[in-house]
Amino acid sequence: MAVTDQSQASELPLALQRPSKGFRWIFALVAVLLAFGAGGAYFWTEIETFAEAPPAHEIVAPTRDLSPEDRDVLIGIQSGQQKTADEIVELNRNLDAQHAELNRISGQIEALTQRIDELQKPAPVVSPAPAASPPLPRTTSKPAKRDVRPSKPQGAVSVGGAPLPAEPSTE
């Protein structure tokens, strides 16, 4: 039995007989990359909390160690920052309003341009439709008879209307 197992084991390719050390390194590298990717994804979703600075009124400065002049300066800076933040908010509102107005004016210009293009194109010539004549009323009377006149004689005709005798031929 041992001889058969040895012969079958030797028939397998070398890569399948025992795990290679390169496979272990690749597996370890993939695991490390997955861990870094997961950490990066978490950091990316939480970046706002890491980068966000607390508002000026939440900054706790040790005011006990400051002189009264420094405290006044610090309060002045904080009020200046708040005033600047309010101005930025107002400027953003004005900017949004101007952007909306620009979009509205742009839409009007586009509509006017289309209208000018339509007016500059030659108007298609429409032939007037023939006026429909009102149908004539049909009566159930007898059909009208035509005057039957005798056909005009061919050749010379006298003043009274009688045919003239034919001229003898000169043959």
Secondary structure, 3 states (H helix, E strand, C coil): CHHHHHHHHHHCCHHHHCCCHHHHHHHHHHHHHHHHHHHHHHHHHCHHHHHCCCCHHHCCCCHHHCCHHHHHHHHHHHHHHHHHHHHHHHHHHHHHHHHHHHHHHHHHHHHHHHHHHHHHCCCCCCCCCCCCCCCCCCCCCCCCCCCCCCCCCCCCECCCCCECCCCCCCC
